[in-house]
Amino acid sequence: MSTKTQKRGLSAREDGDELDGSTPIKRSRIENQHLPLKNNGGVDSSLKQGEEEEEVMEVAPAPVVDDLYLETIDRSMLEFDFEKVCSVTLTNLNVYGCLVCGKYFAGRGKATPAYAHSLSEDHHVYINLQTVKVYILPENYEVKSAALDDIKYVVNPTFTKQQVAKLDKENPVRYSLANEQYIPGFVGLNNIKANDYMNVILQILTHVPPLRNFFIMEPLDGRAELVRQFSLITRKIWNPRAFKGHVSPHEFLQQILSLTKNQFRIDEQGDPAEFLTRLLNDIHRQLGGNPKKQGSSIIYKLFQGQVHMQSQEIVIGGGQGDIEGRESRLTFVPGRAIVDRDIQFLLLTLDLPPAPLFQDAIEKNIIPQVDIYSLLAKYDGHTSQELAGERRRYKISKLPPYIIFHIKRLKRTDFTVEHNPTIVTFPLTSLDMKEYAYSFAAPPGTSTMYDLIGNITLESTYTPGGQEKHVYKAQVKDFSRDQWFVIQDLIVEELEKERMHLAESYIQLWQRQKRAS
């Protein structure tokens, strides 16, 4: 038997059937279709020698079957954002989703949970969550119908280059199955219990245009699971044909829990800055990036910068300039050894001035304010800090295309978390980093001016028992409308530009302007 004949003879067995424990039965409901009789060689006995392979491909086309069972599908019950495991056996192999009730089951063979569910509940239409093929059970044949395309698209949204190119130019309002309006890219994320600190990171990262476009368009065959899951949730957030106007990050977060060994949990709030640092480094590594090589992945190409640090040891009572007093301790002593070091960064830390401990009766309700330029003075190459027995000064030696600022508001001690409520004011466009970077920090022809495209804010609330809790929100920009949105879990609201300075900024994401200043 020829190779092609063998392939045709095995075409009834689909991917993953070996895991079902039985041989599937292919039953066509097209009554009047007759295939040529075969001899022992598996080909039409009237064929001449030498024509076998070509003729076999013509006489045995895969039938396209439409089925009355498709009318039982309930799209309002379908939710493909959860971890793809069987609801009976908890296996993640060969999992099918019931398109009637939305539950997940393993296999299609007679000894499998999906087969049993089809008989016990009279639910007959199932989709393979990996191959996105639809089958009828218990008959066990594939259905190919254009009526199923919308479901397949929700399971695995795909985009063309033309669609991706228009995301920031034309992004019309869409409608969910419940006729609710939503804007692709600006949709809420479920807070399962306490994962709001993860949700805000997903929101700002999926609004970085080159990062978003990479994970929407990049082929993911053979990629690590975290890369695949980040790509999938990015495509779901920007899905223009979604059934619902929100997305559940459940499957992505399960991968995070597994990868970090529960360091970041969904039932206990964590620090968005710590999560962002870990996520960027994990994605970089799983993309094959080298932690010691600049630009070895799209993560490093977009976000990695470099700071030049000069440090000098502080010697108490050791001579001129080392007498007690904070001012002298921050002044570099001439003639003493200075150590030069380059430090790579993905997040640039900005330190807030200490909040006043005491206020008079008139000023007790006044929240202190500081502008972002005062915080950036840390990197002017002159301002010194004292840390770990050293005086240090910094200047940026490489400006990345996207700068992430971490405004350090939370200070953790053994007993509590101290919160600095100082408000930071900042421009929305044209933040000039020239003063804080060496002349060679920006490649020739590139700008040192940056525009804000994402902002994570922190808000404190108190329980009836007086315990402080933190609420994180993401402010993201819609380039197609020149409009800002604030997203808190499932709540998506328009945000006036004038109100953006009223919240406590915690993480800011800045995009370098395209043209040099």
C-alpha positions in Angstrom: 0.0 0.0 0.0 1.4 3.4 -0.9 2.2 6.1 1.7 -0.7 8.3 0.7 -3.1 5.4 0.7 -2.0 4.6 4.3 -2.6 8.2 5.3 -6.1 8.2 3.8 -6.9 4.9 5.5 -6.0 6.5 8.9 -7.8 9.8 8.3 -10.7 8.7 10.5 -8.4 8.7 13.5 -8.0 12.3 14.7 -5.3 13.8 16.9 -5.5 12.6 20.5 -7.7 9.6 19.9 -5.0 7.3 21.1 -5.6 8.7 24.5 -9.3 7.8 24.4 -8.8 4.1 24.7 -11.0 3.2 21.8 -11.2 3.4 18.0 -13.5 6.2 16.8 -16.4 5.4 14.5 -16.8 7.8 11.6 -20.5 7.9 10.5 -21.5 10.2 7.7 -25.1 11.4 7.6 -24.9 12.1 3.8 -27.1 9.3 2.5 -26.4 9.5 -1.2 -22.7 9.8 -1.2 -21.0 6.6 -2.5 -17.3 6.0 -2.5 -15.7 3.6 -5.1 -15.2 0.0 -4.2 -11.7 -0.9 -3.0 -9.7 -4.0 -3.6 -7.2 -5.4 -1.1 -4.8 -2.7 -2.1 -7.1 0.0 -0.9 -7.6 1.6 -4.3 -10.3 1.5 -7.1 -9.8 -1.8 -9.0 -10.3 0.1 -12.3 -7.2 2.2 -11.8 -4.2 1.6 -13.9 -0.8 0.9 -12.5 1.1 4.1 -11.8 -2.1 6.2 -11.2 -2.8 4.9 -7.8 -1.5 7.8 -5.6 -3.1 10.6 -7.7 -6.5 8.9 -8.0 -6.8 8.0 -4.3 -6.5 11.6 -3.3 -9.4 12.5 -5.6 -11.9 9.7 -4.8 -11.8 10.1 -1.0 -12.5 13.7 0.0 -13.3 14.4 3.7 -17.0 14.9 3.9 -18.3 18.2 5.2 -21.1 17.4 7.7 -23.7 19.7 9.1 -25.7 18.4 12.0 -29.1 19.2 13.6 -27.3 19.1 17.0 -25.8 22.5 16.4 -29.0 24.1 17.4 -28.4 22.9 21.0 -25.3 25.0 21.4 -25.7 27.7 24.1 -23.1 30.4 23.5 -24.1 32.2 26.7 -22.7 29.2 28.7 -19.3 29.1 27.0 -16.3 30.4 28.9 -12.9 29.4 27.5 -10.7 31.4 29.9 -10.4 28.8 32.6 -7.7 26.2 32.9 -8.2 23.5 30.4 -8.6 20.4 32.6 -11.2 17.7 32.7 -13.9 18.4 35.3 -14.0 14.7 36.2 -10.4 13.4 36.0 -8.5 16.8 36.3 -6.3 15.7 33.4 -5.1 18.4 31.0 -4.7 15.9 28.1 -7.1 15.7 25.2 -9.7 18.0 26.8 -13.0 18.9 25.1 -15.5 21.6 26.0 -19.2 20.8 25.9 -20.8 23.5 23.7 -24.1 23.0 25.5 -23.2 23.5 29.1 -19.6 24.8 28.9 -18.0 22.1 31.1 -14.7 20.4 30.2 -14.3 16.7 29.7 -11.5 14.4 28.6 -11.5 12.3 25.5 -14.0 11.1 22.9 -13.8 7.3 23.2 -16.4 5.1 24.9 -14.5 4.9 28.2 -14.1 8.7 28.5 -15.9 11.4 30.6 -17.0 13.3 27.4 -18.6 10.2 26.0 -20.4 9.5 29.3 -21.6 13.1 29.5 -23.0 13.0 26.0 -25.2 10.0 27.0 -26.2 11.0 30.5 -27.0 14.7 29.7 -28.0 14.4 26.0 -25.3 17.0 25.1 -23.8 16.1 21.8 -21.5 18.9 20.5 -17.9 19.2 21.8 -14.8 21.2 20.8 -11.2 20.1 21.2 -9.7 22.9 23.1 -6.3 22.4 21.5 -7.0 21.6 17.9 -10.3 23.7 17.9 -12.1 20.9 16.0 -15.8 20.2 16.7 -17.2 16.7 17.1 -20.6 15.1 17.7 -20.8 12.5 20.5 -21.5 9.7 21.0 -21.4 9.1 17.2 -17.9 10.5 17.2 -17.6 12.4 13.9 -16.2 15.8 13.1 -18.5 18.7 12.2 -17.3 21.3 9.7 -19.6 24.2 9.5 -19.2 28.0 9.1 -21.8 28.4 11.9 -19.0 27.3 14.4 -16.4 29.8 13.3 -17.3 32.4 15.9 -16.8 29.8 18.7 -13.5 28.7 17.3 -12.4 32.3 17.1 -13.2 32.9 20.8 -11.2 29.8 21.8 -8.2 31.0 19.8 -8.5 34.6 18.5 -6.2 35.3 15.5 -5.3 38.6 13.8 -4.0 39.6 10.4 -1.2 42.1 9.9 -3.7 44.6 8.5 -5.9 44.2 11.6 -2.9 44.6 14.0 -1.8 47.7 12.1 -5.2 49.4 12.7 -5.5 48.6 16.5 -4.2 52.0 17.5 -5.9 53.9 14.6 -9.4 52.4 14.2 -10.9 50.6 17.2 -14.7 50.8 17.0 -17.1 49.9 19.8 -18.1 46.2 19.7 -21.1 44.3 21.2 -21.1 41.2 23.3 -23.7 38.4 23.1 -25.7 40.3 25.8 -25.6 43.4 23.6 -23.3 45.2 26.0 -20.8 47.6 24.5 -17.1 47.1 24.9 -13.9 48.4 23.2 -11.3 45.7 22.3 -8.3 46.2 24.5 -10.2 48.1 27.2 -12.0 45.3 28.9 -12.1 44.2 32.5 -10.3 41.3 34.1 -11.9 39.1 36.7 -10.6 39.4 40.3 -10.8 35.8 41.5 -10.1 36.8 45.1 -7.0 39.1 45.5 -5.3 39.1 42.1 -5.9 42.8 41.3 -2.2 43.5 41.6 -1.7 41.0 38.7 -4.6 42.4 36.7 -3.1 45.9 36.5 0.2 44.6 35.3 -1.5 42.6 32.5 -3.5 45.8 31.5 -0.4 48.0 31.0 1.8 45.4 29.4 -0.9 44.5 26.8 -1.1 48.2 25.9 2.6 48.5 24.9 2.1 48.4 21.1 5.2 46.5 19.9 4.9 44.0 22.8 1.2 43.5 22.1 1.8 43.1 18.3 4.7 40.6 18.9 2.5 38.3 21.1 -0.5 38.6 18.8 1.4 37.8 15.6 4.5 35.7 16.6 4.2 31.9 15.8 4.0 30.1 19.1 4.7 26.5 18.0 7.2 25.0 20.4 7.2 28.0 22.7 7.2 27.7 26.5 3.8 27.6 28.3 4.1 31.1 29.9 4.8 32.6 26.5 1.8 30.8 25.0 -0.5 31.9 27.9 0.6 35.5 27.7 0.0 35.5 24.0 -3.5 34.0 24.5 -4.6 36.5 27.1 -3.3 39.4 25.0 -5.3 38.2 22.0 -8.4 37.7 24.2 -8.1 41.2 25.7 -8.0 42.7 22.1 -10.6 40.2 20.7 -13.1 42.2 18.5 -15.5 39.2 18.4 -15.8 38.3 22.1 -18.9 36.7 23.6 -18.4 38.8 26.8 -17.1 42.2 27.5 -14.5 41.0 30.0 -11.8 38.3 30.3 -10.9 36.0 33.1 -7.1 35.6 33.6 -7.6 32.3 35.4 -5.6 30.1 33.0 -2.7 32.6 32.8 -2.6 32.9 36.6 -2.5 29.2 37.1 0.6 29.2 35.0 2.1 31.9 37.2 1.3 30.0 40.3 3.0 26.9 38.9 6.0 28.7 37.7 6.7 30.8 40.8 5.7 28.0 43.2 3.0 30.1 44.8 5.2 33.1 45.4 2.5 35.2 43.8 -0.9 34.1 44.8 -4.5 34.8 43.7 -5.9 34.6 47.2 -3.4 37.0 48.8 -2.5 40.4 47.5 1.1 41.0 46.5 3.2 43.9 45.2 2.6 44.8 41.5 6.2 46.0 41.1 7.6 42.7 42.3 5.2 40.8 40.1 6.1 42.9 37.1 9.8 42.4 37.6 9.4 38.6 37.9 7.0 38.4 35.0 9.3 40.3 32.6 12.3 38.3 33.5 10.4 35.0 33.2 9.0 35.9 29.8 12.5 37.0 28.7 14.0 33.7 29.8 11.3 31.6 28.2 11.7 33.5 24.9 15.3 32.2 24.9 16.8 35.5 26.1 20.2 35.7 27.8 20.1 37.5 31.2 23.6 38.9 30.5 23.0 40.0 26.9 21.2 43.2 26.0 18.5 43.0 23.4 18.4 39.2 23.4 14.6 39.2 23.6 11.8 41.7 22.9 11.5 42.3 26.6 15.1 43.5 26.9 14.8 45.4 23.6 11.8 47.4 24.8 12.4 47.8 28.6 16.0 47.2 29.5 18.1 50.3 30.3 21.3 50.9 32.1 22.4 53.1 34.9 26.0 54.1 35.7 26.6 54.2 39.5 29.5 55.7 41.3 30.1 54.7 44.9 32.5 55.7 47.6 32.9 54.2 51.1 31.9 56.3 54.0 34.6 56.4 56.7 33.4 57.7 60.0 35.9 60.1 61.6 38.4 59.2 58.9 39.4 62.6 57.9 38.2 65.6 55.9 34.6 65.5 54.9 33.8 62.5 57.1 32.7 64.3 60.2 29.3 63.6 61.5 26.4 65.3 59.8 24.2 64.1 57.0 25.3 66.7 54.5 28.9 65.8 54.7 28.1 62.1 54.5 26.5 62.7 51.1 29.4 64.6 49.7 32.0 62.7 47.7 35.5 63.2 49.2 38.2 64.2 46.7 41.1 61.9 46.4 39.3 58.8 47.8 38.7 55.8 45.6 35.4 55.9 43.6 34.0 52.6 42.3 32.2 52.7 38.9 29.6 50.2 38.0 26.9 49.7 35.3 23.6 48.3 36.4 20.9 46.9 34.1 17.3 47.8 34.9 13.8 46.9 33.8 12.2 49.2 36.4 13.7 52.5 37.4 13.0 53.2 41.1 12.0 56.7 42.2 12.2 57.5 45.9 9.6 59.7 47.6 10.6 62.2 50.2 9.6 61.1 53.7 6.1 62.2 54.6 5.9 64.7 57.5 5.4 63.0 60.8 3.7 65.9 62.5 1.4 68.6 61.2 -0.4 71.5 62.8 -4.1 71.8 63.1 -4.4 73.8 59.8 -2.3 71.4 57.7 -3.4 68.1 59.1 -5.6 67.4 56.1 -3.1 68.5 53.4 -1.5 65.7 51.4 2.1 66.5 50.5 2.9 66.9 46.8 6.1 66.6 44.7 6.7 66.8 41.0 8.3 64.0 39.1 11.4 66.0 38.2 12.3 66.2 41.9 12.3 62.4 42.0 14.3 62.1 38.8 17.0 64.3 40.3 18.3 61.1 41.8 19.7 60.3 38.3 21.3 63.7 37.5 24.8 62.4 38.3 25.3 64.9 41.1 22.7 64.1 43.8 24.1 61.6 46.3 22.4 59.0 48.5 23.7 57.1 51.4 23.1 53.3 51.3 24.9 50.3 52.9 27.8 52.4 54.2 28.4 54.1 50.9 27.6 57.3 49.2 26.2 56.8 45.7 25.3 58.8 42.7 23.6 57.7 39.5 23.2 58.7 35.8 21.4 56.8 33.1 23.8 55.4 30.5 21.2 53.8 28.2 17.6 55.0 27.7 15.2 52.2 26.6 12.3 52.7 24.1 10.0 52.3 27.1 10.8 53.4 30.6 9.0 51.9 33.6 9.1 54.0 36.8 8.4 52.4 40.2 7.5 55.1 42.6 8.4 53.5 45.9 5.4 54.1 48.3 5.4 51.0 50.4 8.1 50.1 52.9 7.8 46.7 54.5 9.0 46.1 58.0 8.8 43.0 60.2 5.5 44.2 61.7 3.7 46.4 59.1 3.7 48.1 55.7 4.4 51.8 55.8 2.5 53.7 53.1 3.7 57.1 51.8 0.6 59.0 50.4 2.6 61.8 48.7 1.0 62.9 45.4 3.3 63.0 42.4 2.6 65.5 39.6 3.8 64.8 36.1 3.2 65.8 32.5 1.3 63.5 30.3 3.6 64.2 27.3 7.1 65.3 26.6 8.9 64.3 29.8 12.5 65.2 28.9 15.1 62.7 30.2 18.0 64.5 28.7 19.2 66.0 32.1 19.2 62.6 33.7 21.2 60.7 31.0 24.6 60.8 29.4 24.7 62.2 25.8 25.3 58.7 24.5 22.4 57.2 26.4 20.0 57.7 23.4 21.2 56.5 20.0 21.7 59.1 17.3 18.4 60.2 15.8 16.3 59.1 18.8 14.5 61.4 21.2 15.0 61.9 24.9 11.3 62.9 25.2 8.7 60.4 26.6 4.9 60.3 26.7 2.9 58.5 29.3 0.9 55.5 28.1 0.2 53.6 31.3 -0.2 54.4 35.0 -0.9 52.1 38.0 -2.3 53.8 41.0 -2.6 52.8 44.6 -5.5 53.6 46.9 -5.9 52.8 50.6 -9.1 51.6 52.1 -9.8 50.5 55.7 -11.7 47.5 57.0 -14.2 48.0 59.9 -11.4 46.7 62.1 -9.1 49.4 61.0 -6.8 47.3 58.9 -5.4 49.1 55.8 -6.0 47.4 52.4 -4.7 48.5 49.0 -6.7 48.9 45.8 -4.8 49.0 42.5 -6.1 50.5 39.3 -4.7 50.7 35.8 -4.9 53.9 33.7 -4.3 53.1 30.0 -4.4 55.2 26.9 -6.6 54.5 23.8 -4.4 55.9 21.0 -7.3 55.7 18.5 -9.4 58.1 20.5 -6.7 60.0 22.4 -8.7 59.0 25.5 -7.7 57.6 28.8 -9.5 54.8 30.7 -9.2 53.6 34.3 -9.7 49.9 34.8 -10.3 48.3 38.2 -10.9 44.6 37.7 -14.2 44.5 35.8 -14.9 48.2 36.0 -13.9 50.2 33.0 -14.5 54.0 32.9 -13.4 56.9 30.9 -10.9 59.2 32.7 -10.4 62.9 32.2 -6.8 63.9 31.8 -7.1 66.5 34.5 -7.9 63.9 37.1 -4.9 61.7 36.5 -2.8 63.6 39.0 -5.2 63.1 41.8 -4.4 59.5 42.4 -1.2 58.0 44.0 0.9 56.8 41.1 2.8 53.6 41.8 4.0 52.4 38.5 4.3 54.5 35.3 5.0 53.4 31.8 6.5 55.9 29.4 7.0 55.6 25.6 9.8 57.4 23.8 8.7 59.8 21.1 9.5 58.7 17.6 11.2 61.9 16.4 14.3 63.4 18.0 13.9 66.6 19.8 
